Amino acid sequence: MIEVKNLRMQFGGIRAVDDVSLTLETGRITGLIGPNGAGKTTLFNVIAGHYKPTAGQVFLDGQDITGLPPHELFAKGLLRTFQIAHEFSTLTVRENLMMVPPRQTGESLIGTWLKPSRVREEEEAVRAKADDVIRFLEIEHVADELAGNLSGGQKKLLELGRTMMTEAKIVFLDEVGAGVNRTLLNTLGDAIVRLNKERGYTFCMIEHDMDFIGRLCDPVIVMAEGRVLAKGSAAEVIANEQVIEAYLGRGLKNKPGVAA
C-alpha cells in the first residue's frame, strides 16, 4: 500500500527523519513505536503531505505521491488523525460526520439554487451513512451532542468515524490512545480491529501503550533518532536488545515476563 524510499526530513541542521525506507502492507495494522523525538510524527506528516521531504519518495499503490498536499491525498484515500482531536466543536457528532464526504452539491451556492432535489437526496444518503457509522462505533447516545462537549476518548472515536465517511485506503492514527481511559481505549481498539477485518481498512498507528500495540498490530516498526531500528511482531521487537535499550529502557530486561 505504502512504500517509503530513502526519506529525509531536515529542519536546519536537525534530521528528524534520516534516510528511512519502509513498506506498509495492504490489509495490515502496522504499529510505529519509538521514544519521544524518534521522528514518528514527522514521518506521518511527510507521508500525509503536511511537509514536503528534503529528499526521498513516498508511493501509494505504486504511484509517486511525494509532496502532494493533504487534500489531494484525501481524494486518493490516504487519511490521518491527530494526537489532539480536530473536531468542529460547535457542530453535533452527526454533523461532524456529514461534513466529510467531498464534492457535495450543497457545498455550491449555485447547486443549492439549481439542483435542490439532488442536494436533498445527497444529504439523506450522507445522513444515513453517518448514522451507520454512529451505530458501528456505538456512540448513539452522543449523536446529537455538540462535539466540543465530548470527552477526549469520544473525540478520538469521532475522528475514527470521520475516516469511515469516505473511501479510505489507508488511515494513519497518531497516538489514538493518548489521554483516553481504559474502557474507551478498548472500544477504540475493537473498532479499529473490526474496520480492519470487516471492512478491509489498512492502518498505521503511532502508539506508546505496548499492550495496545501488541493487541492490534502486526508488524511493529521501531524508530529511534530518525531511523528505522527494527521491524517484527510485537513480541519480537520487545525482545530486541537494541529496542530495549533505545525505547523500553534497560531496566525492562530484568522484569518478569519480558524476554532478554
C-alpha positions as a LaTeX table, in Angstrom:
\begin{tabular}{lrrr}
\hline
Residue & $x$ (\AA) & $y$ (\AA) & $z$ (\AA) \\
\hline
Met1 & 0.00 & 0.00 & 0.00 \\
Ile2 & 2.71 & 2.48 & 1.05 \\
Glu3 & 6.38 & 2.39 & 0.10 \\
Val4 & 8.82 & 4.92 & 1.53 \\
Lys5 & 12.24 & 5.17 & $-0.10$ \\
Asn6 & 15.25 & 6.91 & 1.46 \\
Leu7 & 13.06 & 9.59 & 3.04 \\
Arg8 & 14.73 & 12.51 & 4.78 \\
Met9 & 13.17 & 15.50 & 6.52 \\
Gln10 & 15.58 & 18.11 & 7.73 \\
Phe11 & 14.88 & 21.21 & 9.80 \\
Gly12 & 18.02 & 23.33 & 9.72 \\
Gly13 & 20.76 & 21.09 & 10.99 \\
Ile14 & 18.38 & 18.53 & 12.51 \\
Arg15 & 17.42 & 15.42 & 10.55 \\
Ala16 & 14.06 & 14.49 & 12.09 \\
Val17 & 13.70 & 11.68 & 9.54 \\
Asp18 & 17.02 & 10.30 & 8.34 \\
Asp19 & 17.10 & 8.05 & 5.26 \\
Val20 & 14.01 & 5.99 & 6.19 \\
Ser21 & 12.84 & 3.20 & 3.90 \\
Leu22 & 9.86 & 1.02 & 4.80 \\
Thr23 & 6.69 & $-0.58$ & 3.43 \\
Leu24 & 3.16 & $-0.72$ & 4.84 \\
Glu25 & 1.28 & $-3.75$ & 3.58 \\
Thr26 & $-2.33$ & $-3.73$ & 2.45 \\
Gly27 & $-4.80$ & $-5.11$ & 4.99 \\
Arg28 & $-2.44$ & $-4.87$ & 7.96 \\
Ile29 & $-2.47$ & $-2.80$ & 11.15 \\
Thr30 & 1.14 & $-1.64$ & 11.41 \\
Gly31 & 2.43 & $-0.17$ & 14.66 \\
Leu32 & 5.04 & 2.59 & 14.73 \\
Ile33 & 6.80 & 2.98 & 18.07 \\
Gly34 & 9.86 & 4.72 & 19.44 \\
Pro35 & 10.98 & 7.20 & 22.09 \\
Asn36 & 9.92 & 10.84 & 22.02 \\
Gly37 & 11.84 & 12.65 & 19.30 \\
Ala38 & 12.34 & 9.49 & 17.23 \\
Gly39 & 10.73 & 11.10 & 14.17 \\
Lys40 & 7.46 & 9.18 & 14.14 \\
Thr41 & 5.04 & 12.10 & 13.81 \\
Thr42 & 7.35 & 13.86 & 11.36 \\
Leu43 & 7.30 & 10.73 & 9.21 \\
Phe44 & 3.48 & 10.75 & 9.36 \\
Asn45 & 3.44 & 14.43 & 8.43 \\
Val46 & 5.64 & 13.82 & 5.40 \\
Ile47 & 3.65 & 10.83 & 4.16 \\
Ala48 & 0.34 & 12.67 & 4.72 \\
Gly49 & 1.51 & 15.77 & 2.81 \\
His50 & 1.92 & 18.24 & 5.67 \\
Tyr51 & 5.66 & 18.51 & 4.96 \\
Lys52 & 7.50 & 18.22 & 1.68 \\
Pro53 & 10.51 & 15.97 & 2.30 \\
Thr54 & 14.09 & 17.18 & 1.96 \\
Ala55 & 14.84 & 14.01 & $-0.02$ \\
Gly56 & 13.32 & 10.63 & $-0.85$ \\
Gln57 & 9.99 & 9.40 & $-2.20$ \\
Val58 & 6.61 & 8.12 & $-0.99$ \\
Phe59 & 4.46 & 5.79 & $-3.10$ \\
Leu60 & 0.78 & 4.87 & $-2.67$ \\
Asp61 & $-0.18$ & 1.74 & $-4.61$ \\
Gly62 & 2.87 & 2.28 & $-6.79$ \\
Gln63 & 2.04 & 5.93 & $-7.56$ \\
Asp64 & 4.53 & 8.61 & $-6.52$ \\
Ile65 & 2.71 & 10.90 & $-4.08$ \\
Thr66 & 5.76 & 12.69 & $-2.68$ \\
Gly67 & 4.91 & 16.22 & $-1.59$ \\
Leu68 & 1.25 & 16.13 & $-2.62$ \\
Pro69 & $-0.90$ & 18.31 & $-0.33$ \\
Pro70 & $-3.27$ & 16.67 & 2.19 \\
His71 & $-6.47$ & 17.43 & 0.23 \\
Glu72 & $-5.13$ & 15.60 & $-2.83$ \\
Leu73 & $-4.06$ & 12.64 & $-0.70$ \\
Phe74 & $-7.50$ & 12.64 & 0.92 \\
Ala75 & $-9.02$ & 12.24 & $-2.55$ \\
Lys76 & $-6.69$ & 9.27 & $-3.15$ \\
Gly77 & $-7.81$ & 7.57 & 0.08 \\
Leu78 & $-4.92$ & 8.45 & 2.40 \\
Leu79 & $-6.21$ & 9.87 & 5.70 \\
Arg80 & $-4.74$ & 10.66 & 9.08 \\
Thr81 & $-5.92$ & 11.56 & 12.56 \\
Phe82 & $-4.06$ & 13.68 & 15.10 \\
Gln83 & $-2.90$ & 13.19 & 18.66 \\
Ile84 & $-5.14$ & 16.12 & 19.62 \\
Ala85 & $-8.56$ & 15.69 & 18.02 \\
His86 & $-9.59$ & 18.31 & 15.43 \\
Glu87 & $-13.37$ & 18.29 & 15.71 \\
Phe88 & $-15.81$ & 21.04 & 14.70 \\
Ser89 & $-16.72$ & 21.87 & 18.28 \\
Thr90 & $-19.96$ & 23.79 & 17.55 \\
Leu91 & $-21.41$ & 21.04 & 15.33 \\
Thr92 & $-23.01$ & 17.84 & 16.59 \\
Val93 & $-21.36$ & 14.46 & 16.24 \\
Arg94 & $-23.66$ & 13.62 & 13.32 \\
Glu95 & $-22.94$ & 16.95 & 11.62 \\
Asn96 & $-19.19$ & 16.42 & 12.04 \\
Leu97 & $-19.54$ & 13.15 & 10.17 \\
Met98 & $-21.74$ & 14.64 & 7.47 \\
Met99 & $-19.12$ & 17.32 & 6.75 \\
Val100 & $-16.62$ & 14.75 & 5.47 \\
Pro101 & $-17.79$ & 13.40 & 2.08 \\
Pro102 & $-16.27$ & 15.53 & $-0.70$ \\
Arg103 & $-17.93$ & 17.14 & $-3.71$ \\
Gln104 & $-21.40$ & 17.50 & $-2.19$ \\
Thr105 & $-23.73$ & 19.50 & $-4.44$ \\
Gly106 & $-24.94$ & 21.54 & $-1.48$ \\
Glu107 & $-21.46$ & 22.98 & $-0.99$ \\
Ser108 & $-22.08$ & 25.16 & $-4.04$ \\
Leu109 & $-24.44$ & 28.13 & $-3.83$ \\
Ile110 & $-25.44$ & 27.55 & $-7.45$ \\
Gly111 & $-26.05$ & 23.89 & $-6.68$ \\
Thr112 & $-28.45$ & 24.75 & $-3.87$ \\
Trp113 & $-30.37$ & 27.09 & $-6.22$ \\
Leu114 & $-30.48$ & 24.96 & $-9.36$ \\
Lys115 & $-30.43$ & 21.41 & $-8.00$ \\
Pro116 & $-32.34$ & 21.40 & $-4.70$ \\
Ser117 & $-33.68$ & 17.88 & $-5.18$ \\
Arg118 & $-30.17$ & 16.50 & $-5.71$ \\
Val119 & $-28.99$ & 18.34 & $-2.60$ \\
Arg120 & $-31.79$ & 16.72 & $-0.58$ \\
Glu121 & $-31.04$ & 13.25 & $-1.96$ \\
Glu122 & $-27.33$ & 13.56 & $-1.26$ \\
Glu123 & $-27.96$ & 14.88 & 2.25 \\
Glu124 & $-30.28$ & 11.97 & 3.03 \\
Ala125 & $-27.65$ & 9.50 & 1.79 \\
Val126 & $-24.88$ & 11.18 & 3.78 \\
Arg127 & $-27.06$ & 11.26 & 6.90 \\
Ala128 & $-27.82$ & 7.55 & 6.50 \\
Lys129 & $-24.09$ & 6.81 & 6.21 \\
Ala130 & $-23.36$ & 8.94 & 9.27 \\
Asp131 & $-25.98$ & 7.04 & 11.24 \\
Asp132 & $-24.39$ & 3.75 & 10.12 \\
Val133 & $-21.02$ & 4.98 & 11.40 \\
Ile134 & $-22.59$ & 6.08 & 14.69 \\
Arg135 & $-24.11$ & 2.62 & 15.17 \\
Phe136 & $-20.84$ & 0.89 & 14.22 \\
Leu137 & $-18.94$ & 2.89 & 16.83 \\
Glu138 & $-21.74$ & 2.51 & 19.39 \\
Ile139 & $-21.97$ & 6.26 & 20.07 \\
Glu140 & $-25.72$ & 6.70 & 19.50 \\
His141 & $-26.02$ & 8.30 & 22.94 \\
Val142 & $-23.92$ & 11.31 & 21.81 \\
Ala143 & $-25.07$ & 11.54 & 18.17 \\
Asp144 & $-26.77$ & 14.90 & 18.75 \\
Glu145 & $-24.27$ & 16.23 & 21.28 \\
Leu146 & $-22.00$ & 19.13 & 20.32 \\
Ala147 & $-18.58$ & 17.67 & 19.53 \\
Gly148 & $-16.89$ & 20.23 & 21.76 \\
Asn149 & $-18.65$ & 18.68 & 24.78 \\
Leu150 & $-17.28$ & 15.18 & 24.20 \\
Ser151 & $-14.63$ & 13.54 & 26.34 \\
Gly152 & $-11.15$ & 13.01 & 24.91 \\
Gly153 & $-11.88$ & 9.38 & 24.13 \\
Gln154 & $-15.19$ & 10.18 & 22.47 \\
Lys155 & $-13.44$ & 12.76 & 20.28 \\
Lys156 & $-10.96$ & 10.08 & 19.20 \\
Leu157 & $-13.88$ & 7.82 & 18.29 \\
Leu158 & $-15.39$ & 10.69 & 16.30 \\
Glu159 & $-12.10$ & 11.19 & 14.42 \\
Leu160 & $-12.06$ & 7.48 & 13.60 \\
Gly161 & $-15.67$ & 7.76 & 12.47 \\
Arg162 & $-14.83$ & 10.60 & 10.11 \\
Thr163 & $-12.38$ & 8.33 & 8.29 \\
Met164 & $-15.32$ & 5.98 & 7.67 \\
Met165 & $-17.29$ & 8.66 & 5.82 \\
Thr166 & $-15.12$ & 8.44 & 2.70 \\
Glu167 & $-13.40$ & 5.75 & 0.65 \\
Ala168 & $-10.25$ & 5.36 & 2.74 \\
Lys169 & $-7.44$ & 3.10 & 1.59 \\
Ile170 & $-5.09$ & 3.69 & 4.49 \\
Val171 & $-5.52$ & 5.60 & 7.75 \\
Phe172 & $-2.64$ & 6.95 & 9.85 \\
Leu173 & $-3.52$ & 7.16 & 13.54 \\
Asp174 & $-1.31$ & 9.42 & 15.65 \\
Glu175 & $-1.45$ & 8.31 & 19.30 \\
Val176 & $-5.11$ & 7.35 & 19.17 \\
Gly177 & $-4.90$ & 6.22 & 22.79 \\
Ala178 & $-3.37$ & 9.40 & 24.22 \\
Gly179 & $-5.48$ & 10.72 & 27.10 \\
Val180 & $-8.13$ & 8.02 & 26.67 \\
Asn181 & $-9.39$ & 5.99 & 29.62 \\
Arg182 & $-9.00$ & 2.21 & 29.50 \\
Thr183 & $-12.68$ & 1.49 & 28.78 \\
Leu184 & $-12.82$ & 3.82 & 25.77 \\
Leu185 & $-9.38$ & 2.63 & 24.65 \\
Asn186 & $-10.76$ & $-0.91$ & 24.46 \\
Thr187 & $-13.73$ & 0.42 & 22.47 \\
Leu188 & $-11.35$ & 2.21 & 20.09 \\
Gly189 & $-9.26$ & $-0.92$ & 19.71 \\
Asp190 & $-12.32$ & $-3.04$ & 18.97 \\
Ala191 & $-13.47$ & $-0.54$ & 16.33 \\
Ile192 & $-10.05$ & $-0.49$ & 14.62 \\
Val193 & $-9.89$ & $-4.29$ & 14.54 \\
Arg194 & $-13.42$ & $-4.53$ & 13.15 \\
Leu195 & $-12.68$ & $-1.93$ & 10.47 \\
Asn196 & $-9.60$ & $-3.90$ & 9.51 \\
Lys197 & $-11.24$ & $-7.33$ & 9.45 \\
Glu198 & $-14.77$ & $-6.49$ & 8.30 \\
Arg199 & $-14.17$ & $-3.53$ & 6.00 \\
Gly200 & $-10.62$ & $-4.10$ & 4.85 \\
Tyr201 & $-9.07$ & $-0.92$ & 6.25 \\
Thr202 & $-5.29$ & $-0.65$ & 6.32 \\
Phe203 & $-3.90$ & 1.21 & 9.34 \\
Cys204 & $-0.58$ & 2.56 & 10.54 \\
Met205 & $-0.59$ & 3.80 & 14.10 \\
Ile206 & 1.78 & 5.61 & 16.43 \\
Glu207 & 1.23 & 4.49 & 20.00 \\
His208 & 3.16 & 4.28 & 23.29 \\
Asp209 & 0.88 & 1.75 & 25.01 \\
Met210 & 2.65 & $-1.54$ & 24.27 \\
Asp211 & $-0.30$ & $-3.65$ & 25.44 \\
Phe212 & $-2.48$ & $-1.82$ & 22.92 \\
Ile213 & 0.16 & $-2.21$ & 20.20 \\
Gly214 & 0.58 & $-5.90$ & 20.98 \\
Arg215 & $-3.17$ & $-6.50$ & 20.78 \\
Leu216 & $-3.72$ & $-4.71$ & 17.46 \\
Cys217 & $-0.53$ & $-4.51$ & 15.44 \\
Asp218 & 1.46 & $-6.86$ & 13.26 \\
Pro219 & 4.05 & $-5.87$ & 12.20 \\
Val220 & 5.57 & $-3.27$ & 14.51 \\
Ile221 & 8.21 & $-0.81$ & 13.25 \\
Val222 & 10.58 & 0.81 & 15.74 \\
Met223 & 12.17 & 4.21 & 15.09 \\
Ala224 & 14.98 & 5.91 & 17.01 \\
Glu225 & 16.87 & 9.11 & 16.18 \\
Gly226 & 15.07 & 9.49 & 12.88 \\
Arg227 & 15.89 & 6.00 & 11.59 \\
Val228 & 14.20 & 2.59 & 11.47 \\
Leu229 & 15.73 & 0.50 & 14.23 \\
Ala230 & 13.78 & $-2.75$ & 13.97 \\
Lys231 & 10.69 & $-4.42$ & 12.49 \\
Gly232 & 8.82 & $-7.56$ & 13.51 \\
Ser233 & 5.96 & $-8.79$ & 15.64 \\
Ala234 & 5.28 & $-7.03$ & 18.94 \\
Ala235 & 6.92 & $-9.92$ & 20.81 \\
Glu236 & 9.99 & $-9.79$ & 18.58 \\
Val237 & 10.60 & $-6.06$ & 18.93 \\
Ile238 & 10.06 & $-6.15$ & 22.70 \\
Ala239 & 12.72 & $-8.87$ & 22.90 \\
Asn240 & 15.14 & $-6.96$ & 20.64 \\
Glu241 & 18.18 & $-5.81$ & 22.63 \\
Gln242 & 18.51 & $-2.55$ & 20.68 \\
Val243 & 14.84 & $-1.73$ & 21.19 \\
Ile244 & 15.04 & $-2.42$ & 24.91 \\
Glu245 & 17.96 & $-0.04$ & 25.22 \\
Ala246 & 16.67 & 2.71 & 22.91 \\
Tyr247 & 12.98 & 2.71 & 23.75 \\
Leu248 & 11.79 & 0.48 & 26.56 \\
Gly249 & 14.67 & 1.10 & 28.95 \\
Arg250 & 17.46 & $-1.09$ & 30.21 \\
Gly251 & 15.56 & $-1.95$ & 33.39 \\
Leu252 & 12.84 & $-3.75$ & 31.46 \\
Lys253 & 15.21 & $-6.61$ & 30.70 \\
Asn254 & 15.07 & $-7.65$ & 34.34 \\
Lys255 & 11.28 & $-7.58$ & 34.62 \\
Pro256 & 9.32 & $-10.86$ & 34.78 \\
Gly257 & 7.71 & $-11.96$ & 31.52 \\
Val258 & 9.95 & $-9.87$ & 29.25 \\
Ala259 & 12.41 & $-11.69$ & 27.06 \\
Ala260 & 16.01 & $-10.56$ & 27.36 \\
\hline
\end{tabular}
